[in-house]
Amino acid sequence: MFKIQSSGSSRPTALASLRNKIRRHEMSRAHEIAQELTEKGGQDLLGNLVRAVSDTVLAETNAVFRTAYYLAKMNRPFSDHDDLIELQEKNGVNMGTSLHSRFSSTTIVEHIAKKMQTKIVDSIVPSSSKLSVLIDEATSLSHKSAMIVNVKASLDGATEFVFLDLVELESQRAESIEEALLNCLDTAGFSEEWLQNNWISFVSDGASVMLGKNSGVATRLTTRYPNLFTWHCMNHRLELAVNDAVDEVQAVNHFKVFMDKLHNLYSQSNKNSRELMEAAQEVGSQVLKIGRVLNTRWVASSFRSVKVVWRSYEALNRHFENAAGDQTRNGKERQTYRGLARRMQSKEFLCDLGLMYDALSELSNLSQQLQAHSITLLRAEQLLKRTIRVLASCKDSPGEKLEEALKAQALGQFGSVSLESNAKLMPINTKQFLQSLINNMEKRLSFKDEILMISAFWIQAPGHQHLAYGTVSHR
């Protein structure tokens, strides 16, 4: 029997060859490609690529949305949208290739507004916060009737006054306004059942279509919601009281006509405005815009106009005198300016201006305080009584500006303006005008019965009285 033995030298040679093959494969391009494919297979490259593209598109959309929001926030025309996009692209911002038209901008703003409205309503409804609704009519630039809807409710523990919607009206009849308001609230997310339990007050101006006793919007709403408290805006009441006083004291109309003439003189002529600025520089005065007084604007606007005339008194007189002697103007114009100068140089007009300054200053402060978001009926009553006390004290003791005017009257000089009496002017009777203001304010703004009503509501529904108190004024 034969025994075959293998050679021991062949085994190490085979192992060395295998190692060489493994080493060569490890260093080969094929192995590198296989490793790369294995690593990429665990990295989800396709998903990452999709997410990267999505992030880029989202960033571009965010930039476009912010641009559209800026236009709405700053009350800019939507036609600026494309130009702002182009500007940002030149500054290196990636704005994408879509949503660049003004039509897209309009749609974006509407979308943002709807989302903001939904967020507000979603924070009010679940908390069962008591709701106050404030509306006002307006006319759009296209001469269409619209209704501004504002609400006041508890948001995150604080009572907030917020804009809800702008609703276009098909007609200005009470039933149409009521239907539009209820549709607006329902579309926003306030259900009929929720309103029955939580809508506690309604505020508007004093128009008959709003507060008419027989078929006004407020009357129709209280029929549907028996517990609804209706309120006439305090600032509208104040304006009505001032208008009543102006109607009673005829001499105020002469002052109003002269102030309106000043407004027209400088608002319709660039030449007059330029010459007034030059006259102001000569006397070291500052000229601001002269507006109308005692018309449909708030008394705060009337006060600003009177304040401008008081501060620009010397400049106005200088301009009238210069214009009266300007030979480039025709004789009629020069005579008109000569008459205006005589009016400015009269003791009677200066005293009227001082009286209106003091009275409108107090009324302006009252109007602005009534517009505060934190105002309550009790606080409004205190402010009203304080204003009436101040006006009453001015009947016996002249206000600051009237006292200054009386001193100038006695001296015959107000700054650089020489004063003289003008028998043709009928001055405002100070005591008569102030008493008329007091009487009409007490008549128009008295709300003792409403306070008693709200006190009863306070007892019945503690914790919600701040909302009813917060419906003093709307803008």
Secondary structure, DSSP 8 states (H G I E B T S, - for coil): -------TTHHHHHHHHHHHHHHHHHTSHHHHHHHHHHHHHTTTHHHHHHHHHHHHHHHHHHHHHHHHHHHHHTT--GGGHHHHHHHHHHTT----SSS-SHHHHHHHHHHHHHHHHHHHHHHHTTTT--EEEEEEEEE-TTS-EEEEEEEEEEETTEEEEEEEEEEE-S--SHHHHHHHHHHHHHHHT--HHHHHHHEEEEEE-S-HHHH-TTT-HHHHHHHHSTT-EEEE-HHHHHHHHHHHHHHH-THHHHHHHHHHHHHHHHHS-HHHHHHHHHHHHHHT---------SSSS-HHHHHHHHHHHHHTHHHHHHHHHHHHT-TTS-HHHHHHHHHHHHHHTBHHHHHHHHHHHHHHHHHHHHHHHHT-TT--HHHHHHHHHHHHHHHHHHHHS--HHHHHHHHHHHHTEETTEE-B--TT-----HHHHHHHHHHHHHHHH--HHHHHHHHHHHHHSTT-HHHHHT-S---
